[in-house]
Amino acid sequence: MDEDGFLIAKNYALKLLSFRPRTVAEIRLKLKVYLKKKNIGENISNQVISFLQELKFLDDREFAKWWIKSRKNNAIKGNKIIALELLSKGMDKEIITELLNDEGSENELVKARKIIEKKLSVSGKKIPPRLFKLKISQLLYRKGFDMDVIKKAIDVSLQKS
């Protein structure tokens, strides 16, 4: 094993992880580019990834939990958008589905209703209900909500107002 190359790659990976958690795929891709620049063999990246996984610094399941929690707290987004973001980071589809299913559709409904209530308070009274329904449906769909959730949220919110 190339000790110097391993240390260089390990330090780079740890530096990346110091900013935020990352997926195995993200680290693998970053290491590939970095090691090529440094003229270090790519086989080192597998050793670094194994090392980081042993220390629990790199864990895709924990990353997905962290990502879902941060996205749901910081930006109201539906499960579809969150799933696409995780897929783009190289996450396994099964892990994504499992973790998002644990969240439940009730939570999705609450989030969608929050968006609707906010929009109702700002512009809902100024436009016809039919147009409002159309606009809010489009907004929720763009934010990654499922059509069933959108319909339920709109029905419940408009009954209350």
Backbone as JSON, one array per atom type, in Angstrom:
{
  "sequence": "MDEDGFLIAKNYALKLLSFRPRTVAEIRLKLKVYLKKKNIGENISNQVISFLQELKFLDDREFAKWWIKSRKNNAIKGNKIIALELLSKGMDKEIITELLNDEGSENELVKARKIIEKKLSVSGKKIPPRLFKLKISQLLYRKGFDMDVIKKAIDVSLQKS",
  "N": [[0.84, -1.19, 0.0], [0.48, 2.22, -0.77], [1.59, 4.38, 1.38], [1.94, 7.2, 1.65], [0.23, 8.17, -0.36], [-2.2, 7.16, 0.59], [-2.45, 8.6, 3.0], [-2.61, 11.23, 2.03], [-4.97, 11.09, 0.48], [-6.78, 10.3, 2.49], [-6.71, 12.5, 4.24], [-7.74, 14.47, 2.55], [-10.34, 13.49, 2.11], [-11.31, 13.57, 4.73], [-11.25, 16.31, 5.12], [-13.25, 17.1, 3.32], [-15.44, 15.92, 4.58], [-15.54, 17.41, 6.84], [-16.92, 19.68, 6.29], [-19.6, 18.97, 5.7], [-21.77, 16.1, 6.09], [-21.38, 13.33, 3.79], [-22.16, 11.22, 0.94], [-21.11, 7.87, 0.11], [-20.75, 7.65, -2.63], [-20.36, 10.34, -3.36], [-17.92, 10.96, -2.07], [-16.28, 9.07, -3.29], [-16.32, 9.98, -5.98], [-15.23, 12.59, -5.7], [-12.71, 11.93, -4.66], [-11.66, 10.48, -6.81], [-11.24, 12.44, -8.79], [-9.49, 14.15, -7.4], [-7.3, 12.45, -6.76], [-6.4, 11.82, -9.29], [-5.41, 14.29, -10.12], [-3.28, 14.47, -8.37], [-1.68, 12.45, -9.19], [-1.97, 9.87, -8.06], [-2.7, 6.48, -7.51], [-5.96, 5.14, -8.27], [-6.9, 3.05, -6.74], [-6.45, 3.56, -4.11], [-8.56, 5.06, -3.19], [-10.66, 3.27, -2.57], [-9.61, 2.05, -0.31], [-9.47, 4.21, 1.45], [-12.18, 4.87, 1.66], [-13.17, 2.52, 2.85], [-11.79, 2.67, 5.27], [-12.92, 5.05, 6.35], [-15.56, 4.24, 6.59], [-15.36, 2.23, 8.49], [-14.76, 3.76, 10.72], [-17.15, 4.99, 11.01], [-17.53, 7.45, 9.85], [-18.46, 7.69, 7.38], [-21.44, 6.88, 6.13], [-24.05, 5.83, 4.37], [-26.8, 5.46, 5.01], [-27.11, 6.94, 7.4], [-26.41, 9.42, 6.38], [-28.56, 9.86, 4.62], [-30.69, 10.03, 6.44], [-29.94, 12.34, 7.82], [-29.99, 14.2, 5.69], [-32.7, 14.15, 4.89], [-33.94, 15.06, 7.24], [-32.79, 17.64, 7.47], [-33.67, 18.86, 5.09], [-36.39, 18.82, 5.42], [-36.72, 20.42, 7.62], [-35.52, 22.88, 6.96], [-36.39, 23.68, 4.44], [-39.5, 23.56, 3.01], [-40.29, 20.81, 1.48], [-41.49, 18.29, -0.71], [-41.62, 14.66, -0.64], [-40.9, 13.6, -3.14], [-39.09, 15.42, -4.33], [-37.05, 15.43, -2.42], [-36.26, 12.77, -2.61], [-35.26, 12.74, -5.24], [-33.08, 14.48, -4.93], [-31.47, 12.98, -3.19], [-30.99, 10.72, -4.77], [-29.44, 11.92, -6.74], [-27.15, 12.27, -5.35], [-26.06, 9.85, -5.24], [-27.27, 7.92, -3.69], [-28.7, 4.8, -2.58], [-31.64, 3.53, -3.99], [-33.44, 1.93, -2.55], [-32.88, 2.46, 0.16], [-33.6, 5.14, 0.28], [-36.37, 5.02, -0.3], [-37.27, 3.46, 1.85], [-36.62, 5.09, 4.12], [-38.05, 7.44, 3.56], [-40.63, 6.46, 3.52], [-40.91, 5.84, 6.18], [-41.33, 8.31, 7.22], [-43.97, 8.94, 6.59], [-47.23, 9.72, 5.18], [-48.86, 11.47, 6.47], [-47.29, 13.43, 7.59], [-46.44, 14.65, 5.26], [-48.86, 15.73, 4.41], [-49.34, 17.63, 6.4], [-47.21, 19.39, 5.93], [-47.84, 20.28, 3.34], [-50.26, 21.54, 3.82], [-49.37, 23.62, 5.41], [-48.03, 25.25, 3.57], [-50.18, 25.95, 1.94], [-51.82, 27.35, 3.75], [-50.21, 29.55, 4.26], [-50.13, 30.73, 1.71], [-52.86, 31.25, 1.37], [-53.28, 33.2, 3.3], [-51.85, 35.28, 2.24], [-52.49, 35.65, -0.57], [-54.81, 34.31, -1.22], [-57.4, 35.31, -0.81], [-57.7, 37.21, -2.7], [-57.89, 36.2, -5.25], [-59.96, 34.23, -7.49], [-61.42, 31.2, -6.17], [-61.19, 28.87, -7.76], [-59.04, 29.41, -9.52], [-57.1, 29.82, -7.61], [-56.91, 27.23, -6.53], [-55.81, 25.87, -8.71], [-53.34, 27.2, -9.05], [-52.11, 26.74, -6.54], [-51.98, 23.99, -6.55], [-50.18, 23.55, -8.63], [-47.9, 24.76, -7.53], [-47.42, 23.16, -5.23], [-46.96, 20.73, -6.49], [-44.6, 21.29, -7.9], [-42.94, 21.53, -5.73], [-42.62, 18.95, -5.0], [-44.65, 17.35, -3.98], [-47.0, 14.66, -3.74], [-49.81, 13.95, -5.88], [-52.14, 12.96, -4.6], [-51.76, 13.8, -1.96], [-51.72, 16.54, -2.39], [-54.36, 17.05, -3.29], [-55.87, 16.28, -1.0], [-54.85, 18.07, 0.92], [-55.57, 20.56, -0.14], [-58.38, 20.34, -0.18], [-58.96, 20.06, 2.59], [-57.87, 22.44, 3.62], [-59.27, 24.48, 2.25], [-61.84, 24.0, 3.12], [-61.7, 24.82, 5.74], [-61.31, 27.54, 5.5]],
  "CA": [[0.0, 0.0, 0.0], [1.17, 3.5, -0.86], [1.26, 5.08, 2.64], [1.81, 8.64, 1.4], [-0.99, 8.37, -1.14], [-3.32, 6.9, 1.48], [-2.57, 9.73, 3.92], [-3.07, 12.39, 1.26], [-6.38, 10.86, 0.15], [-7.56, 10.29, 3.73], [-6.82, 13.88, 4.71], [-8.65, 15.18, 1.66], [-11.69, 13.01, 2.41], [-11.7, 14.11, 6.05], [-11.52, 17.73, 4.92], [-14.58, 17.18, 2.71], [-16.43, 15.53, 5.59], [-15.59, 18.42, 7.9], [-17.91, 20.7, 5.88], [-20.92, 18.37, 5.86], [-21.75, 14.66, 5.77], [-21.44, 13.03, 2.36], [-22.4, 9.83, 0.59], [-19.94, 7.13, -0.39], [-20.59, 8.02, -4.05], [-19.78, 11.69, -3.44], [-16.5, 10.86, -1.68], [-15.6, 8.31, -4.35], [-16.16, 10.87, -7.13], [-14.27, 13.66, -5.35], [-11.38, 11.32, -4.55], [-11.21, 10.1, -8.15], [-10.72, 13.65, -9.44], [-8.35, 14.64, -6.62], [-6.17, 11.53, -6.9], [-5.89, 11.95, -10.65], [-4.58, 15.51, -10.12], [-2.08, 14.22, -7.56], [-1.0, 11.27, -9.76], [-2.01, 8.77, -7.1], [-3.57, 5.43, -8.02], [-7.36, 5.18, -7.83], [-7.2, 1.98, -5.79], [-6.35, 4.14, -2.77], [-9.87, 5.58, -2.79], [-11.4, 2.19, -1.92], [-9.03, 1.86, 1.02], [-9.88, 5.37, 2.26], [-13.61, 4.72, 1.92], [-13.31, 1.45, 3.85], [-11.3, 3.23, 6.54], [-13.92, 6.0, 6.84], [-16.75, 3.49, 6.97], [-15.05, 1.56, 9.76], [-14.83, 4.77, 11.77], [-18.52, 5.53, 10.98], [-17.53, 8.8, 9.29], [-19.11, 7.58, 6.08], [-22.54, 5.94, 6.26], [-25.11, 6.33, 3.48], [-28.09, 5.48, 5.71], [-27.09, 8.1, 8.3], [-26.44, 10.61, 5.54], [-29.93, 10.04, 4.13], [-31.49, 10.51, 7.57], [-29.54, 13.73, 8.03], [-30.45, 15.0, 4.55], [-34.16, 14.26, 4.98], [-34.26, 15.93, 8.37], [-32.41, 19.03, 7.18], [-34.51, 19.38, 4.02], [-37.75, 19.0, 5.94], [-36.7, 21.52, 8.59], [-35.05, 24.14, 6.39], [-37.16, 24.03, 3.24], [-40.65, 22.67, 2.94], [-40.24, 20.1, 0.21], [-42.14, 16.99, -0.71], [-40.76, 13.49, -0.7], [-40.38, 13.38, -4.49], [-37.91, 16.27, -4.52], [-36.01, 14.93, -1.52], [-35.77, 11.51, -3.19], [-34.42, 13.08, -6.4], [-31.82, 15.04, -4.42], [-30.66, 11.87, -2.65], [-30.54, 9.92, -5.91], [-28.36, 12.65, -7.42], [-25.96, 12.16, -4.51], [-25.58, 8.47, -5.33], [-27.89, 7.07, -2.67], [-29.42, 3.62, -3.02], [-33.08, 3.79, -4.08], [-34.14, 1.2, -1.49], [-32.7, 3.21, 1.41], [-34.41, 6.36, 0.16], [-37.78, 4.64, -0.18], [-37.52, 3.02, 3.22], [-36.57, 6.21, 5.05], [-39.15, 8.37, 3.28], [-41.87, 5.8, 3.94], [-40.97, 5.95, 7.64], [-41.83, 9.64, 7.53], [-45.43, 8.87, 6.52], [-47.91, 10.7, 4.35], [-49.48, 12.46, 7.35], [-46.31, 14.52, 7.68], [-46.52, 15.33, 3.96], [-50.1, 16.49, 4.41], [-49.14, 18.78, 7.29], [-46.33, 20.33, 5.23], [-48.58, 20.86, 2.22], [-51.25, 22.46, 4.38], [-48.64, 24.81, 5.87], [-47.8, 26.08, 2.39], [-51.48, 26.46, 1.52], [-52.26, 28.36, 4.72], [-49.4, 30.74, 4.03], [-50.6, 31.34, 0.47], [-54.21, 31.77, 1.6], [-53.2, 34.44, 4.07], [-51.24, 36.32, 1.41], [-53.16, 35.98, -1.84], [-56.0, 33.49, -1.45], [-58.66, 36.07, -0.77], [-57.71, 38.17, -3.81], [-58.13, 35.54, -6.54], [-61.07, 33.27, -7.43], [-61.03, 29.91, -5.58], [-60.79, 27.9, -8.8], [-57.7, 29.78, -9.96], [-56.22, 29.57, -6.46], [-56.69, 25.77, -6.47], [-54.9, 25.53, -9.8], [-52.0, 27.75, -8.76], [-51.53, 26.08, -5.37], [-51.67, 22.62, -6.99], [-48.93, 23.61, -9.39], [-46.82, 25.07, -6.6], [-47.13, 21.97, -4.41], [-46.38, 19.71, -7.36], [-43.21, 21.69, -8.14], [-42.19, 21.31, -4.5], [-42.4, 17.53, -4.85], [-45.73, 16.65, -3.29], [-47.79, 13.71, -4.51], [-51.12, 14.51, -6.22], [-53.11, 12.59, -3.56], [-51.51, 14.7, -0.83], [-52.12, 17.88, -2.82], [-55.83, 17.12, -3.28], [-56.34, 16.23, 0.39], [-54.46, 19.3, 1.6], [-56.4, 21.66, -0.66], [-59.75, 20.14, 0.3], [-59.02, 20.35, 4.03], [-57.56, 23.86, 3.85], [-60.33, 25.34, 1.73], [-63.03, 23.82, 3.97], [-61.49, 25.6, 6.96], [-61.31, 28.99, 5.27]],
  "C": [[0.88, 1.25, 0.0], [0.76, 4.36, 0.33], [1.06, 6.58, 2.42], [0.52, 8.95, 0.65], [-2.23, 8.16, -0.27], [-3.54, 8.07, 2.43], [-3.1, 10.99, 3.22], [-4.57, 12.26, 0.97], [-7.26, 10.9, 1.39], [-7.76, 11.71, 4.25], [-7.77, 14.7, 3.85], [-10.1, 14.78, 1.95], [-12.18, 13.55, 3.75], [-12.0, 15.61, 5.96], [-12.91, 17.92, 4.31], [-15.67, 16.9, 3.74], [-16.54, 16.56, 6.72], [-16.62, 19.52, 7.58], [-19.33, 20.22, 6.1], [-20.8, 16.87, 5.6], [-21.87, 14.46, 4.25], [-21.72, 11.55, 2.16], [-21.1, 9.18, 0.14], [-19.68, 7.52, -1.84], [-19.96, 9.4, -4.21], [-18.29, 11.66, -3.13], [-15.71, 10.15, -2.77], [-15.32, 9.2, -5.56], [-15.12, 11.97, -6.86], [-12.85, 13.11, -5.27], [-10.81, 10.97, -5.92], [-10.55, 11.3, -8.84], [-9.44, 14.13, -8.73], [-7.11, 13.75, -6.81], [-5.57, 11.58, -8.3], [-4.98, 13.17, -10.76], [-3.24, 15.28, -9.42], [-1.25, 13.04, -8.08], [-0.88, 10.13, -8.76], [-3.01, 7.75, -7.64], [-4.97, 5.47, -7.43], [-7.69, 4.11, -6.8], [-7.13, 2.45, -4.34], [-7.72, 4.6, -2.28], [-10.72, 4.51, -2.1], [-10.9, 1.95, -0.5], [-9.47, 3.0, 1.95], [-11.36, 5.25, 2.62], [-13.86, 3.63, 2.96], [-12.89, 1.94, 5.23], [-12.34, 4.16, 7.17], [-15.21, 5.31, 7.28], [-16.55, 2.75, 8.3], [-15.17, 2.52, 10.94], [-16.22, 5.41, 11.88], [-18.56, 7.0, 10.55], [-18.29, 8.85, 7.97], [-20.17, 6.47, 6.18], [-23.72, 6.49, 5.47], [-26.46, 6.43, 4.18], [-28.17, 6.69, 6.64], [-27.11, 9.41, 7.52], [-27.86, 10.9, 5.08], [-30.84, 10.55, 5.24], [-31.21, 11.99, 7.82], [-30.1, 14.63, 6.94], [-31.96, 15.22, 4.63], [-34.56, 15.21, 6.09], [-33.95, 17.39, 8.05], [-33.29, 19.64, 6.1], [-35.94, 19.64, 4.51], [-37.81, 20.15, 6.94], [-36.4, 22.86, 7.94], [-35.85, 24.6, 5.18], [-38.32, 23.06, 3.14], [-40.68, 22.06, 1.55], [-40.93, 18.76, 0.37], [-41.14, 15.86, -0.88], [-40.17, 13.24, -2.08], [-39.1, 14.17, -4.73], [-36.76, 15.77, -3.66], [-35.41, 13.64, -2.08], [-34.87, 11.78, -4.39], [-33.07, 13.65, -5.96], [-30.91, 13.92, -3.92], [-30.15, 10.97, -3.77], [-29.37, 10.6, -6.62], [-27.05, 12.59, -6.62], [-25.45, 10.73, -4.45], [-26.17, 7.53, -4.29], [-28.61, 5.9, -3.32], [-30.92, 3.89, -2.94], [-33.85, 3.13, -2.93], [-34.05, 1.92, -0.14], [-33.58, 4.45, 1.4], [-35.88, 6.04, 0.39], [-38.12, 4.26, 1.24], [-37.58, 4.2, 4.19], [-37.71, 7.21, 4.81], [-40.5, 7.76, 3.65], [-42.03, 5.85, 5.46], [-41.53, 7.29, 8.06], [-43.36, 9.69, 7.5], [-46.05, 10.0, 5.71], [-48.62, 11.76, 5.2], [-48.57, 13.69, 7.47], [-46.32, 15.34, 6.38], [-47.75, 16.24, 3.92], [-49.98, 17.75, 5.26], [-48.28, 19.83, 6.59], [-47.06, 21.04, 4.09], [-49.6, 21.88, 2.74], [-50.59, 23.74, 4.89], [-48.42, 25.78, 4.71], [-49.11, 26.72, 1.95], [-51.95, 27.58, 2.45], [-51.5, 29.67, 4.52], [-49.89, 31.48, 2.78], [-52.01, 31.93, 0.62], [-54.16, 33.1, 2.32], [-52.65, 35.6, 3.24], [-52.11, 36.67, 0.21], [-54.46, 35.24, -2.08], [-57.29, 34.25, -1.52], [-58.8, 36.96, -2.02], [-58.04, 37.53, -5.16], [-59.28, 34.53, -6.39], [-60.59, 31.9, -6.92], [-60.55, 28.89, -6.61], [-59.36, 28.16, -9.29], [-56.69, 29.52, -8.84], [-55.89, 28.09, -6.36], [-55.67, 25.34, -7.52], [-53.48, 25.97, -9.47], [-51.35, 27.01, -7.59], [-51.17, 24.63, -5.7], [-50.34, 22.58, -7.73], [-47.73, 23.87, -8.48], [-46.43, 23.83, -5.79], [-46.51, 20.87, -5.26], [-44.91, 20.01, -7.65], [-42.34, 21.45, -6.91], [-42.05, 19.83, -4.15], [-43.47, 16.77, -4.08], [-46.5, 15.76, -4.26], [-49.18, 14.28, -4.75], [-52.19, 14.16, -5.18], [-52.99, 13.52, -2.36], [-51.99, 16.1, -1.17], [-53.65, 18.03, -2.74], [-56.38, 17.15, -1.86], [-56.06, 17.55, 1.1], [-55.32, 20.48, 1.15], [-57.82, 21.53, -0.13], [-59.88, 20.53, 1.77], [-58.82, 21.84, 4.29], [-58.69, 24.78, 3.39], [-61.64, 25.17, 2.5], [-62.93, 24.69, 5.22], [-61.6, 27.09, 6.74], [-62.66, 29.52, 4.89]]
}
